[in-house]
């Protein structure tokens, strides 16, 4: 079976040294670990600001760079494994030492980091749910996040704690505009919504719906329950109960709740076919460092 190019740090001219002997490439090199220092940045399919956004990288998430060429860097998002091009100016080196390891993650839907421990000071952000930060100090109700600023402590939780019920997290995104390749609170697509909801619950989750369809175990449509996933060809949603579905979709151009039966009828009528799978996802244990696929 050929390697999935979405998740394989390899091109004809260059590949990660870890893949030597498993893929063909003219040259192999060691990726350099970086971290995102912008609130978020698009991960694009090509070295072009107009190229398709296939994913997003959020503040504090690690990104392994294999090729830096001018304004762009090509590499792999460590959290979900996706490969693509990002704005090189949004990255900073990460020494992978204990003093740089994230200590907290953002558990508010979105928050701001302030230049001083005052909400009247200049703000940086917004930082979205599941962004990773390293807290280096506290003052009153504010926590100092390295490289970002002062964040309300109530918007942060230590990594490895504070997991939320996935369907409840999905509901928090209700009304968020639909954005292809988006996975933050400003714009999100169908699989981005599922990924963010599962991340917030301490669950591992890949980026695209076809990969997410391999999670968990199959369940019959008649036995659907809260947080079960419903898949179509190229689309996914999450059940809120036995009959209601929440999904980011291009029909409403937003995250919307509707009866599953109505979604099934409309998608079929518009040529999307019938649901292809119903899955129930089990709980996994996240990495305490924040470096893995789970927060």
FENPE-V994985 format. One line per field, one symbol per residue. phi: phi as a letter, one per 40 degrees, with the letter a starting at -180 (. if undefined). burial: # if it has 9 or more other C-alpha atoms within 8 Angstrom, else .. A space follows every 10 residues. Layout:
phi: ???
burial: ???
This chain:
phi: .cccccbbca bccaacdccc gbbcacabac cbcbbcbcda acbbcacacc cdcbabbbdg ccaccbabbg cbbbabcccb gcbibbcccc bbcbcfcdcb cdbbbcbcda abbbcbcbcc cdbbhcccdg cbbbcbabag cbbccdgbhc bdcccbadcg bgcbcdcccd cccdgcccad gcabccaabc ccccccccdc cgbcaccccc cccccgbcac dcbcbdgcbb bbcgaaabcc acbbbbacac ccfacbbadd dccccccccc gcgcdcabbb cccbcccccg cccbc
burial: ......#### ...####.## ....#..##. #.######## #####.#... #.######## ######.#.. .######### ########.# ##.#.....# ########## #######... #.######## #####..#.. .#####.### ###.###### ...####.## ..##.####. #####.#### ########## #######.#. ###.#...#. ...####### ###.###### #########. ..######## ..##..##.. .##.#.#### #....##.## #####
